[in-house]
Amino acid sequence: MGLEKFMDDANNIKITKKSYKSKVDNEVKNKFEQDIIIPAGLNLLDMEEEKSIKKTAISVYFKEQDLNLLKAISQTKNTTVNKTIMNILETTIKTTKDNLPKDFDIVKKAKEYDKRNKNKGNRKK
């Protein structure tokens, strides 16, 4: 009785034939038949002005195994170590900027830092 019930049900199942190919062909045909408006030309004055961001160099020292990991990731993603590090830092920097107190002057603090650390590497002990 157990299997016979399933055998009887299997005979009653009818699969409808749906031609997905014809539906897709019709959609593609309709898209190509629509009027495509092509502008007469490209107005170069409508291009957005490219703004460059001032970048400054800084030396960062890593443990050798950490640097090797960053190099491996950069190689896998076909990018540079610098871009990999910047991708890591961008969200942290944005979050920090958003949470700074209103009276926190970034430029002033940066100048104080530069003044304090100026020529620190050239000093003799």
Backbone as XML, in Angstrom:
<?xml version="1.0"?>
<chain id="A" units="angstrom">
  <residue number="1" name="MET">
    <atom name="N" x="0.818" y="-1.195" z="0.000"/>
    <atom name="CA" x="0.000" y="0.000" z="0.000"/>
    <atom name="C" x="0.863" y="1.260" z="0.000"/>
  </residue>
  <residue number="2" name="GLY">
    <atom name="N" x="1.972" y="1.224" z="0.668"/>
    <atom name="CA" x="2.798" y="2.418" z="0.781"/>
    <atom name="C" x="3.309" y="2.911" z="-0.558"/>
  </residue>
  <residue number="3" name="LEU">
    <atom name="N" x="3.974" y="2.041" z="-1.336"/>
    <atom name="CA" x="4.552" y="2.459" z="-2.616"/>
    <atom name="C" x="3.510" y="2.598" z="-3.708"/>
  </residue>
  <residue number="4" name="GLU">
    <atom name="N" x="2.437" y="1.823" z="-3.619"/>
    <atom name="CA" x="1.398" y="1.875" z="-4.648"/>
    <atom name="C" x="0.760" y="3.256" z="-4.726"/>
  </residue>
  <residue number="5" name="LYS">
    <atom name="N" x="0.612" y="3.899" z="-3.568"/>
    <atom name="CA" x="0.020" y="5.237" z="-3.542"/>
    <atom name="C" x="0.877" y="6.208" z="-4.340"/>
  </residue>
  <residue number="6" name="PHE">
    <atom name="N" x="2.201" y="6.127" z="-4.138"/>
    <atom name="CA" x="3.102" y="7.022" z="-4.865"/>
    <atom name="C" x="3.139" y="6.699" z="-6.352"/>
  </residue>
  <residue number="7" name="MET">
    <atom name="N" x="3.044" y="5.430" z="-6.698"/>
    <atom name="CA" x="3.041" y="5.035" z="-8.111"/>
    <atom name="C" x="1.804" y="5.580" z="-8.821"/>
  </residue>
  <residue number="8" name="ASP">
    <atom name="N" x="0.655" y="5.509" z="-8.135"/>
    <atom name="CA" x="-0.576" y="6.037" z="-8.719"/>
    <atom name="C" x="-0.482" y="7.543" z="-8.912"/>
  </residue>
  <residue number="9" name="ASP">
    <atom name="N" x="0.087" y="8.236" z="-7.914"/>
    <atom name="CA" x="0.242" y="9.688" z="-8.012"/>
    <atom name="C" x="1.194" y="10.065" z="-9.144"/>
  </residue>
  <residue number="10" name="ALA">
    <atom name="N" x="2.237" y="9.265" z="-9.357"/>
    <atom name="CA" x="3.216" y="9.553" z="-10.406"/>
    <atom name="C" x="2.567" y="9.508" z="-11.778"/>
  </residue>
  <residue number="11" name="ASN">
    <atom name="N" x="1.600" y="8.639" z="-11.976"/>
    <atom name="CA" x="0.917" y="8.555" z="-13.268"/>
    <atom name="C" x="0.036" y="9.769" z="-13.524"/>
  </residue>
  <residue number="12" name="ASN">
    <atom name="N" x="-0.443" y="10.404" z="-12.458"/>
    <atom name="CA" x="-1.352" y="11.542" z="-12.595"/>
    <atom name="C" x="-0.626" y="12.878" z="-12.775"/>
  </residue>
  <residue number="13" name="ILE">
    <atom name="N" x="0.676" y="12.896" z="-12.539"/>
    <atom name="CA" x="1.427" y="14.151" z="-12.639"/>
    <atom name="C" x="1.642" y="14.492" z="-14.104"/>
  </residue>
  <residue number="14" name="LYS">
    <atom name="N" x="1.275" y="15.717" z="-14.455"/>
    <atom name="CA" x="1.476" y="16.189" z="-15.823"/>
    <atom name="C" x="2.293" y="17.473" z="-15.767"/>
  </residue>
  <residue number="15" name="ILE">
    <atom name="N" x="3.371" y="17.480" z="-16.502"/>
    <atom name="CA" x="4.241" y="18.649" z="-16.538"/>
    <atom name="C" x="3.896" y="19.445" z="-17.789"/>
  </residue>
  <residue number="16" name="THR">
    <atom name="N" x="3.562" y="20.708" z="-17.565"/>
    <atom name="CA" x="3.226" y="21.558" z="-18.708"/>
    <atom name="C" x="4.507" y="21.987" z="-19.403"/>
  </residue>
  <residue number="17" name="LYS">
    <atom name="N" x="4.427" y="22.103" z="-20.701"/>
    <atom name="CA" x="5.597" y="22.524" z="-21.464"/>
    <atom name="C" x="5.572" y="24.045" z="-21.560"/>
  </residue>
  <residue number="18" name="LYS">
    <atom name="N" x="6.601" y="24.643" z="-20.971"/>
    <atom name="CA" x="6.729" y="26.090" z="-21.044"/>
    <atom name="C" x="7.952" y="26.397" z="-21.886"/>
  </residue>
  <residue number="19" name="SER">
    <atom name="N" x="7.756" y="27.181" z="-22.868"/>
    <atom name="CA" x="8.868" y="27.517" z="-23.743"/>
    <atom name="C" x="9.499" y="28.824" z="-23.257"/>
  </residue>
  <residue number="20" name="TYR">
    <atom name="N" x="10.484" y="28.686" z="-22.384"/>
    <atom name="CA" x="11.166" y="29.866" z="-21.873"/>
    <atom name="C" x="12.005" y="30.517" z="-22.965"/>
  </residue>
  <residue number="21" name="LYS">
    <atom name="N" x="12.476" y="29.705" z="-23.908"/>
    <atom name="CA" x="13.277" y="30.241" z="-24.997"/>
    <atom name="C" x="12.469" y="31.247" z="-25.810"/>
  </residue>
  <residue number="22" name="SER">
    <atom name="N" x="11.217" y="30.921" z="-26.105"/>
    <atom name="CA" x="10.403" y="31.853" z="-26.895"/>
    <atom name="C" x="10.108" y="33.123" z="-26.101"/>
  </residue>
  <residue number="23" name="LYS">
    <atom name="N" x="9.911" y="32.990" z="-24.785"/>
    <atom name="CA" x="9.674" y="34.180" z="-23.961"/>
    <atom name="C" x="10.899" y="35.086" z="-23.956"/>
  </residue>
  <residue number="24" name="VAL">
    <atom name="N" x="12.070" y="34.486" z="-23.793"/>
    <atom name="CA" x="13.305" y="35.273" z="-23.780"/>
    <atom name="C" x="13.541" y="35.904" z="-25.145"/>
  </residue>
  <residue number="25" name="ASP">
    <atom name="N" x="13.328" y="35.135" z="-26.205"/>
    <atom name="CA" x="13.504" y="35.669" z="-27.556"/>
    <atom name="C" x="12.590" y="36.862" z="-27.804"/>
  </residue>
  <residue number="26" name="ASN">
    <atom name="N" x="11.337" y="36.769" z="-27.352"/>
    <atom name="CA" x="10.395" y="37.877" z="-27.521"/>
    <atom name="C" x="10.848" y="39.113" z="-26.755"/>
  </residue>
  <residue number="27" name="GLU">
    <atom name="N" x="11.341" y="38.922" z="-25.520"/>
    <atom name="CA" x="11.809" y="40.059" z="-24.725"/>
    <atom name="C" x="12.993" y="40.736" z="-25.395"/>
  </residue>
  <residue number="28" name="VAL">
    <atom name="N" x="13.943" y="39.935" z="-25.854"/>
    <atom name="CA" x="15.120" y="40.494" z="-26.519"/>
    <atom name="C" x="14.713" y="41.232" z="-27.784"/>
  </residue>
  <residue number="29" name="LYS">
    <atom name="N" x="13.821" y="40.644" z="-28.559"/>
    <atom name="CA" x="13.352" y="41.260" z="-29.801"/>
    <atom name="C" x="12.674" y="42.595" z="-29.507"/>
  </residue>
  <residue number="30" name="ASN">
    <atom name="N" x="11.843" y="42.634" z="-28.459"/>
    <atom name="CA" x="11.149" y="43.867" z="-28.096"/>
    <atom name="C" x="12.132" y="44.956" z="-27.681"/>
  </residue>
  <residue number="31" name="LYS">
    <atom name="N" x="13.168" y="44.575" z="-26.967"/>
    <atom name="CA" x="14.151" y="45.571" z="-26.518"/>
    <atom name="C" x="14.882" y="46.188" z="-27.701"/>
  </residue>
  <residue number="32" name="PHE">
    <atom name="N" x="15.231" y="45.365" z="-28.683"/>
    <atom name="CA" x="15.948" y="45.876" z="-29.843"/>
    <atom name="C" x="15.046" y="46.671" z="-30.768"/>
  </residue>
  <residue number="33" name="GLU">
    <atom name="N" x="13.768" y="46.399" z="-30.757"/>
    <atom name="CA" x="12.853" y="47.105" z="-31.640"/>
    <atom name="C" x="12.471" y="48.476" z="-31.106"/>
  </residue>
  <residue number="34" name="GLN">
    <atom name="N" x="12.692" y="48.711" z="-29.812"/>
    <atom name="CA" x="12.366" y="50.013" z="-29.251"/>
    <atom name="C" x="13.268" y="51.065" z="-29.888"/>
  </residue>
  <residue number="35" name="ASP">
    <atom name="N" x="12.713" y="52.254" z="-30.032"/>
    <atom name="CA" x="13.508" y="53.338" z="-30.604"/>
    <atom name="C" x="14.617" y="53.723" z="-29.641"/>
  </residue>
  <residue number="36" name="ILE">
    <atom name="N" x="15.820" y="53.699" z="-30.137"/>
    <atom name="CA" x="16.966" y="54.094" z="-29.333"/>
    <atom name="C" x="17.343" y="55.507" z="-29.741"/>
  </residue>
  <residue number="37" name="ILE">
    <atom name="N" x="17.346" y="56.404" z="-28.774"/>
    <atom name="CA" x="17.669" y="57.795" z="-29.047"/>
    <atom name="C" x="19.168" y="57.981" z="-28.838"/>
  </residue>
  <residue number="38" name="ILE">
    <atom name="N" x="19.848" y="58.355" z="-29.900"/>
    <atom name="CA" x="21.285" y="58.577" z="-29.834"/>
    <atom name="C" x="21.519" y="60.074" z="-29.951"/>
  </residue>
  <residue number="39" name="PRO">
    <atom name="N" x="22.206" y="60.657" z="-28.978"/>
    <atom name="CA" x="22.463" y="62.091" z="-29.063"/>
    <atom name="C" x="23.370" y="62.400" z="-30.252"/>
  </residue>
  <residue number="40" name="ALA">
    <atom name="N" x="23.242" y="63.632" z="-30.758"/>
    <atom name="CA" x="24.006" y="64.038" z="-31.938"/>
    <atom name="C" x="25.506" y="64.014" z="-31.662"/>
  </residue>
  <residue number="41" name="GLY">
    <atom name="N" x="25.896" y="64.257" z="-30.452"/>
    <atom name="CA" x="27.320" y="64.265" z="-30.109"/>
    <atom name="C" x="27.494" y="64.408" z="-28.614"/>
  </residue>
  <residue number="42" name="LEU">
    <atom name="N" x="28.705" y="64.342" z="-28.185"/>
    <atom name="CA" x="29.023" y="64.456" z="-26.770"/>
    <atom name="C" x="29.517" y="65.857" z="-26.497"/>
  </residue>
  <residue number="43" name="ASN">
    <atom name="N" x="28.867" y="66.535" z="-25.581"/>
    <atom name="CA" x="29.284" y="67.869" z="-25.202"/>
    <atom name="C" x="30.346" y="67.742" z="-24.115"/>
  </residue>
  <residue number="44" name="LEU">
    <atom name="N" x="31.563" y="68.101" z="-24.449"/>
    <atom name="CA" x="32.667" y="67.959" z="-23.502"/>
    <atom name="C" x="32.535" y="68.881" z="-22.298"/>
  </residue>
  <residue number="45" name="LEU">
    <atom name="N" x="31.761" y="69.950" z="-22.433"/>
    <atom name="CA" x="31.574" y="70.859" z="-21.305"/>
    <atom name="C" x="30.662" y="70.265" z="-20.238"/>
  </residue>
  <residue number="46" name="ASP">
    <atom name="N" x="29.921" y="69.217" z="-20.591"/>
    <atom name="CA" x="29.044" y="68.568" z="-19.622"/>
    <atom name="C" x="29.773" y="67.561" z="-18.738"/>
  </residue>
  <residue number="47" name="MET">
    <atom name="N" x="31.036" y="67.301" z="-19.049"/>
    <atom name="CA" x="31.801" y="66.350" z="-18.244"/>
    <atom name="C" x="32.048" y="66.930" z="-16.857"/>
  </residue>
  <residue number="48" name="GLU">
    <atom name="N" x="32.047" y="66.046" z="-15.871"/>
    <atom name="CA" x="32.316" y="66.503" z="-14.515"/>
    <atom name="C" x="33.793" y="66.810" z="-14.367"/>
  </residue>
  <residue number="49" name="GLU">
    <atom name="N" x="34.063" y="67.875" z="-13.617"/>
    <atom name="CA" x="35.445" y="68.256" z="-13.391"/>
    <atom name="C" x="36.076" y="67.277" z="-12.409"/>
  </residue>
  <residue number="50" name="GLU">
    <atom name="N" x="37.248" y="66.808" z="-12.755"/>
    <atom name="CA" x="37.927" y="65.849" z="-11.891"/>
    <atom name="C" x="38.691" y="66.615" z="-10.822"/>
  </residue>
  <residue number="51" name="LYS">
    <atom name="N" x="38.406" y="66.295" z="-9.581"/>
    <atom name="CA" x="39.059" y="66.979" z="-8.472"/>
    <atom name="C" x="40.122" y="66.049" z="-7.897"/>
  </residue>
  <residue number="52" name="SER">
    <atom name="N" x="41.316" y="66.582" z="-7.771"/>
    <atom name="CA" x="42.387" y="65.757" z="-7.222"/>
    <atom name="C" x="42.499" y="66.009" z="-5.723"/>
  </residue>
  <residue number="53" name="ILE">
    <atom name="N" x="42.823" y="64.963" z="-5.026"/>
    <atom name="CA" x="42.970" y="65.039" z="-3.583"/>
    <atom name="C" x="44.456" y="65.065" z="-3.277"/>
  </residue>
  <residue number="54" name="LYS">
    <atom name="N" x="44.855" y="66.006" z="-2.425"/>
    <atom name="CA" x="46.258" y="66.098" z="-2.056"/>
    <atom name="C" x="46.612" y="64.903" z="-1.184"/>
  </residue>
  <residue number="55" name="LYS">
    <atom name="N" x="47.653" y="64.210" z="-1.599"/>
    <atom name="CA" x="48.103" y="63.047" z="-0.844"/>
    <atom name="C" x="49.495" y="63.322" z="-0.308"/>
  </residue>
  <residue number="56" name="THR">
    <atom name="N" x="49.768" y="62.843" z="0.891"/>
    <atom name="CA" x="51.069" y="63.008" z="1.503"/>
    <atom name="C" x="51.637" y="61.657" z="1.884"/>
  </residue>
  <residue number="57" name="ALA">
    <atom name="N" x="52.939" y="61.569" z="1.843"/>
    <atom name="CA" x="53.598" y="60.302" z="2.154"/>
    <atom name="C" x="53.897" y="60.191" z="3.644"/>
  </residue>
  <residue number="58" name="ILE">
    <atom name="N" x="53.867" y="58.976" z="4.135"/>
    <atom name="CA" x="54.236" y="58.683" z="5.512"/>
    <atom name="C" x="54.804" y="57.267" z="5.532"/>
  </residue>
  <residue number="59" name="SER">
    <atom name="N" x="55.807" y="57.070" z="6.352"/>
    <atom name="CA" x="56.399" y="55.732" z="6.469"/>
    <atom name="C" x="55.666" y="54.958" z="7.547"/>
  </residue>
  <residue number="60" name="VAL">
    <atom name="N" x="55.311" y="53.749" z="7.224"/>
    <atom name="CA" x="54.639" y="52.875" z="8.181"/>
    <atom name="C" x="55.444" y="51.588" z="8.240"/>
  </residue>
  <residue number="61" name="TYR">
    <atom name="N" x="55.738" y="51.140" z="9.448"/>
    <atom name="CA" x="56.534" y="49.935" z="9.613"/>
    <atom name="C" x="55.649" y="48.807" z="10.113"/>
  </residue>
  <residue number="62" name="PHE">
    <atom name="N" x="55.794" y="47.644" z="9.480"/>
    <atom name="CA" x="54.999" y="46.470" z="9.822"/>
    <atom name="C" x="55.920" y="45.339" z="10.238"/>
  </residue>
  <residue number="63" name="LYS">
    <atom name="N" x="55.356" y="44.419" z="10.994"/>
    <atom name="CA" x="56.060" y="43.166" z="11.230"/>
    <atom name="C" x="56.138" y="42.469" z="9.879"/>
  </residue>
  <residue number="64" name="GLU">
    <atom name="N" x="57.219" y="41.731" z="9.663"/>
    <atom name="CA" x="57.436" y="41.123" z="8.353"/>
    <atom name="C" x="56.289" y="40.201" z="7.950"/>
  </residue>
  <residue number="65" name="GLN">
    <atom name="N" x="55.785" y="39.411" z="8.899"/>
    <atom name="CA" x="54.699" y="38.490" z="8.556"/>
    <atom name="C" x="53.407" y="39.237" z="8.228"/>
  </residue>
  <residue number="66" name="ASP">
    <atom name="N" x="53.168" y="40.368" z="8.892"/>
    <atom name="CA" x="51.980" y="41.169" z="8.579"/>
    <atom name="C" x="52.096" y="41.792" z="7.186"/>
  </residue>
  <residue number="67" name="LEU">
    <atom name="N" x="53.294" y="42.292" z="6.866"/>
    <atom name="CA" x="53.506" y="42.873" z="5.547"/>
    <atom name="C" x="53.358" y="41.814" z="4.458"/>
  </residue>
  <residue number="68" name="ASN">
    <atom name="N" x="53.861" y="40.615" z="4.728"/>
    <atom name="CA" x="53.711" y="39.528" z="3.753"/>
    <atom name="C" x="52.241" y="39.193" z="3.527"/>
  </residue>
  <residue number="69" name="LEU">
    <atom name="N" x="51.440" y="39.230" z="4.601"/>
    <atom name="CA" x="50.001" y="38.990" z="4.464"/>
    <atom name="C" x="49.357" y="40.069" z="3.593"/>
  </residue>
  <residue number="70" name="LEU">
    <atom name="N" x="49.705" y="41.334" z="3.847"/>
    <atom name="CA" x="49.157" y="42.430" z="3.045"/>
    <atom name="C" x="49.570" y="42.303" z="1.577"/>
  </residue>
  <residue number="71" name="LYS">
    <atom name="N" x="50.806" y="41.894" z="1.352"/>
    <atom name="CA" x="51.268" y="41.689" z="-0.026"/>
    <atom name="C" x="50.492" y="40.563" z="-0.698"/>
  </residue>
  <residue number="72" name="ALA">
    <atom name="N" x="50.267" y="39.486" z="0.045"/>
    <atom name="CA" x="49.538" y="38.343" z="-0.518"/>
    <atom name="C" x="48.107" y="38.732" z="-0.871"/>
  </residue>
  <residue number="73" name="ILE">
    <atom name="N" x="47.461" y="39.482" z="0.020"/>
    <atom name="CA" x="46.089" y="39.936" z="-0.240"/>
    <atom name="C" x="46.072" y="40.869" z="-1.449"/>
  </residue>
  <residue number="74" name="SER">
    <atom name="N" x="47.034" y="41.771" z="-1.507"/>
    <atom name="CA" x="47.111" y="42.716" z="-2.625"/>
    <atom name="C" x="47.339" y="41.989" z="-3.940"/>
  </residue>
  <residue number="75" name="GLN">
    <atom name="N" x="48.173" y="40.966" z="-3.914"/>
    <atom name="CA" x="48.420" y="40.179" z="-5.126"/>
    <atom name="C" x="47.151" y="39.466" z="-5.563"/>
  </residue>
  <residue number="76" name="THR">
    <atom name="N" x="46.418" y="38.901" z="-4.587"/>
    <atom name="CA" x="45.182" y="38.191" z="-4.895"/>
    <atom name="C" x="44.139" y="39.127" z="-5.491"/>
  </residue>
  <residue number="77" name="LYS">
    <atom name="N" x="44.053" y="40.339" z="-4.957"/>
    <atom name="CA" x="43.053" y="41.310" z="-5.407"/>
    <atom name="C" x="43.555" y="42.190" z="-6.549"/>
  </residue>
  <residue number="78" name="ASN">
    <atom name="N" x="44.786" y="41.937" z="-7.023"/>
    <atom name="CA" x="45.373" y="42.681" z="-8.127"/>
    <atom name="C" x="45.399" y="44.182" z="-7.840"/>
  </residue>
  <residue number="79" name="THR">
    <atom name="N" x="45.934" y="44.535" z="-6.687"/>
    <atom name="CA" x="46.022" y="45.928" z="-6.276"/>
    <atom name="C" x="47.364" y="46.145" z="-5.587"/>
  </residue>
  <residue number="80" name="THR">
    <atom name="N" x="47.544" y="47.291" z="-4.967"/>
    <atom name="CA" x="48.789" y="47.577" z="-4.263"/>
    <atom name="C" x="48.569" y="47.474" z="-2.764"/>
  </residue>
  <residue number="81" name="VAL">
    <atom name="N" x="49.679" y="47.354" z="-2.032"/>
    <atom name="CA" x="49.597" y="47.291" z="-0.572"/>
    <atom name="C" x="49.014" y="48.596" z="-0.040"/>
  </residue>
  <residue number="82" name="ASN">
    <atom name="N" x="49.421" y="49.713" z="-0.628"/>
    <atom name="CA" x="48.917" y="51.009" z="-0.187"/>
    <atom name="C" x="47.398" y="51.091" z="-0.321"/>
  </residue>
  <residue number="83" name="LYS">
    <atom name="N" x="46.854" y="50.648" z="-1.450"/>
    <atom name="CA" x="45.398" y="50.685" z="-1.646"/>
    <atom name="C" x="44.692" y="49.741" z="-0.680"/>
  </residue>
  <residue number="84" name="THR">
    <atom name="N" x="45.307" y="48.605" z="-0.398"/>
    <atom name="CA" x="44.717" y="47.666" z="0.560"/>
    <atom name="C" x="44.642" y="48.301" z="1.941"/>
  </residue>
  <residue number="85" name="ILE">
    <atom name="N" x="45.732" y="48.942" z="2.357"/>
    <atom name="CA" x="45.758" y="49.602" z="3.670"/>
    <atom name="C" x="44.747" y="50.741" z="3.713"/>
  </residue>
  <residue number="86" name="MET">
    <atom name="N" x="44.668" y="51.528" z="2.630"/>
    <atom name="CA" x="43.715" y="52.640" z="2.601"/>
    <atom name="C" x="42.274" y="52.140" z="2.656"/>
  </residue>
  <residue number="87" name="ASN">
    <atom name="N" x="41.978" y="51.014" z="2.029"/>
    <atom name="CA" x="40.630" y="50.441" z="2.120"/>
    <atom name="C" x="40.293" y="50.081" z="3.556"/>
  </residue>
  <residue number="88" name="ILE">
    <atom name="N" x="41.286" y="49.592" z="4.289"/>
    <atom name="CA" x="41.070" y="49.241" z="5.695"/>
    <atom name="C" x="40.840" y="50.498" z="6.519"/>
  </residue>
  <residue number="89" name="LEU">
    <atom name="N" x="41.625" y="51.534" z="6.246"/>
    <atom name="CA" x="41.577" y="52.747" z="7.064"/>
    <atom name="C" x="40.402" y="53.674" z="6.755"/>
  </residue>
  <residue number="90" name="GLU">
    <atom name="N" x="39.916" y="53.678" z="5.529"/>
    <atom name="CA" x="38.885" y="54.643" z="5.129"/>
    <atom name="C" x="37.657" y="54.618" z="6.027"/>
  </residue>
  <residue number="91" name="THR">
    <atom name="N" x="37.128" y="53.449" z="6.311"/>
    <atom name="CA" x="35.917" y="53.385" z="7.140"/>
    <atom name="C" x="36.211" y="53.795" z="8.572"/>
  </residue>
  <residue number="92" name="THR">
    <atom name="N" x="37.393" y="53.423" z="9.070"/>
    <atom name="CA" x="37.765" y="53.805" z="10.437"/>
    <atom name="C" x="37.921" y="55.315" z="10.543"/>
  </residue>
  <residue number="93" name="ILE">
    <atom name="N" x="38.573" y="55.918" z="9.563"/>
    <atom name="CA" x="38.771" y="57.368" z="9.573"/>
    <atom name="C" x="37.434" y="58.093" z="9.461"/>
  </residue>
  <residue number="94" name="LYS">
    <atom name="N" x="36.554" y="57.634" z="8.593"/>
    <atom name="CA" x="35.240" y="58.267" z="8.430"/>
    <atom name="C" x="34.437" y="58.185" z="9.724"/>
  </residue>
  <residue number="95" name="THR">
    <atom name="N" x="34.440" y="57.025" z="10.365"/>
    <atom name="CA" x="33.709" y="56.854" z="11.622"/>
    <atom name="C" x="34.279" y="57.764" z="12.698"/>
  </residue>
  <residue number="96" name="THR">
    <atom name="N" x="35.609" y="57.855" z="12.764"/>
    <atom name="CA" x="36.252" y="58.717" z="13.756"/>
    <atom name="C" x="35.895" y="60.174" z="13.511"/>
  </residue>
  <residue number="97" name="LYS">
    <atom name="N" x="35.946" y="60.626" z="12.253"/>
    <atom name="CA" x="35.591" y="62.014" z="11.932"/>
    <atom name="C" x="34.155" y="62.319" z="12.336"/>
  </residue>
  <residue number="98" name="ASP">
    <atom name="N" x="33.257" y="61.377" z="12.094"/>
    <atom name="CA" x="31.849" y="61.588" z="12.420"/>
    <atom name="C" x="31.613" y="61.677" z="13.922"/>
  </residue>
  <residue number="99" name="ASN">
    <atom name="N" x="32.495" y="61.091" z="14.720"/>
    <atom name="CA" x="32.299" y="61.059" z="16.169"/>
    <atom name="C" x="33.195" y="62.028" z="16.930"/>
  </residue>
  <residue number="100" name="LEU">
    <atom name="N" x="33.906" y="62.902" z="16.226"/>
    <atom name="CA" x="34.758" y="63.880" z="16.901"/>
    <atom name="C" x="33.900" y="64.944" z="17.585"/>
  </residue>
  <residue number="101" name="PRO">
    <atom name="N" x="34.398" y="65.487" z="18.706"/>
    <atom name="CA" x="33.675" y="66.601" z="19.331"/>
    <atom name="C" x="33.654" y="67.806" z="18.389"/>
  </residue>
  <residue number="102" name="LYS">
    <atom name="N" x="32.667" y="68.660" z="18.547"/>
    <atom name="CA" x="32.501" y="69.826" z="17.668"/>
    <atom name="C" x="33.710" y="70.766" z="17.723"/>
  </residue>
  <residue number="103" name="ASP">
    <atom name="N" x="34.324" y="70.902" z="18.900"/>
    <atom name="CA" x="35.426" y="71.847" z="19.062"/>
    <atom name="C" x="36.795" y="71.244" z="18.718"/>
  </residue>
  <residue number="104" name="PHE">
    <atom name="N" x="36.838" y="70.046" z="18.187"/>
    <atom name="CA" x="38.094" y="69.384" z="17.842"/>
    <atom name="C" x="38.603" y="69.931" z="16.513"/>
  </residue>
  <residue number="105" name="ASP">
    <atom name="N" x="39.761" y="70.607" z="16.552"/>
    <atom name="CA" x="40.342" y="71.218" z="15.354"/>
    <atom name="C" x="41.415" y="70.283" z="14.788"/>
  </residue>
  <residue number="106" name="ILE">
    <atom name="N" x="41.075" y="69.610" z="13.706"/>
    <atom name="CA" x="41.977" y="68.618" z="13.118"/>
    <atom name="C" x="43.262" y="69.271" z="12.621"/>
  </residue>
  <residue number="107" name="VAL">
    <atom name="N" x="43.144" y="70.407" z="11.935"/>
    <atom name="CA" x="44.315" y="71.071" z="11.358"/>
    <atom name="C" x="45.257" y="71.532" z="12.463"/>
  </residue>
  <residue number="108" name="LYS">
    <atom name="N" x="44.703" y="72.110" z="13.520"/>
    <atom name="CA" x="45.521" y="72.598" z="14.633"/>
    <atom name="C" x="46.265" y="71.437" z="15.294"/>
  </residue>
  <residue number="109" name="LYS">
    <atom name="N" x="45.566" y="70.354" z="15.553"/>
    <atom name="CA" x="46.190" y="69.186" z="16.190"/>
    <atom name="C" x="47.268" y="68.586" z="15.285"/>
  </residue>
  <residue number="110" name="ALA">
    <atom name="N" x="47.026" y="68.571" z="13.985"/>
    <atom name="CA" x="48.012" y="68.032" z="13.045"/>
    <atom name="C" x="49.277" y="68.886" z="13.037"/>
  </residue>
  <residue number="111" name="LYS">
    <atom name="N" x="49.109" y="70.217" z="13.094"/>
    <atom name="CA" x="50.274" y="71.110" z="13.141"/>
    <atom name="C" x="51.053" y="70.914" z="14.434"/>
  </residue>
  <residue number="112" name="GLU">
    <atom name="N" x="50.339" y="70.740" z="15.553"/>
    <atom name="CA" x="51.010" y="70.472" z="16.830"/>
    <atom name="C" x="51.805" y="69.171" z="16.752"/>
  </residue>
  <residue number="113" name="TYR">
    <atom name="N" x="51.226" y="68.176" z="16.134"/>
    <atom name="CA" x="51.907" y="66.887" z="15.970"/>
    <atom name="C" x="53.173" y="67.056" z="15.129"/>
  </residue>
  <residue number="114" name="ASP">
    <atom name="N" x="53.048" y="67.776" z="14.006"/>
    <atom name="CA" x="54.203" y="67.991" z="13.135"/>
    <atom name="C" x="55.314" y="68.744" z="13.859"/>
  </residue>
  <residue number="115" name="LYS">
    <atom name="N" x="54.940" y="69.748" z="14.650"/>
    <atom name="CA" x="55.923" y="70.538" z="15.384"/>
    <atom name="C" x="56.635" y="69.672" z="16.420"/>
  </residue>
  <residue number="116" name="ARG">
    <atom name="N" x="55.890" y="68.851" z="17.121"/>
    <atom name="CA" x="56.454" y="67.991" z="18.165"/>
    <atom name="C" x="57.375" y="66.928" z="17.575"/>
  </residue>
  <residue number="117" name="ASN">
    <atom name="N" x="57.028" y="66.417" z="16.407"/>
    <atom name="CA" x="57.776" y="65.306" z="15.825"/>
    <atom name="C" x="58.709" y="65.715" z="14.685"/>
  </residue>
  <residue number="118" name="LYS">
    <atom name="N" x="58.935" y="67.009" z="14.513"/>
    <atom name="CA" x="59.780" y="67.481" z="13.420"/>
    <atom name="C" x="61.218" y="67.011" z="13.637"/>
  </residue>
  <residue number="119" name="ASN">
    <atom name="N" x="61.791" y="66.406" z="12.614"/>
    <atom name="CA" x="63.177" y="65.929" z="12.632"/>
    <atom name="C" x="63.471" y="64.970" z="13.780"/>
  </residue>
  <residue number="120" name="LYS">
    <atom name="N" x="62.493" y="64.274" z="14.233"/>
    <atom name="CA" x="62.693" y="63.335" z="15.332"/>
    <atom name="C" x="63.644" y="62.211" z="14.928"/>
  </residue>
  <residue number="121" name="GLY">
    <atom name="N" x="63.600" y="61.810" z="13.685"/>
    <atom name="CA" x="64.455" y="60.727" z="13.217"/>
    <atom name="C" x="65.913" y="61.137" z="13.082"/>
  </residue>
  <residue number="122" name="ASN">
    <atom name="N" x="66.186" y="62.439" z="12.957"/>
    <atom name="CA" x="67.552" y="62.917" z="12.767"/>
    <atom name="C" x="68.266" y="63.211" z="14.084"/>
  </residue>
  <residue number="123" name="ARG">
    <atom name="N" x="67.581" y="63.176" z="15.193"/>
    <atom name="CA" x="68.189" y="63.492" z="16.488"/>
    <atom name="C" x="69.165" y="62.406" z="16.900"/>
  </residue>
  <residue number="124" name="LYS">
    <atom name="N" x="70.250" y="62.840" z="17.531"/>
    <atom name="CA" x="71.225" y="61.878" z="18.054"/>
    <atom name="C" x="70.938" y="61.658" z="19.521"/>
  </residue>
  <residue number="125" name="LYS">
    <atom name="N" x="71.119" y="60.422" z="19.946"/>
    <atom name="CA" x="70.830" y="60.095" z="21.353"/>
    <atom name="C" x="72.070" y="60.235" z="22.184"/>
  </residue>
</chain>
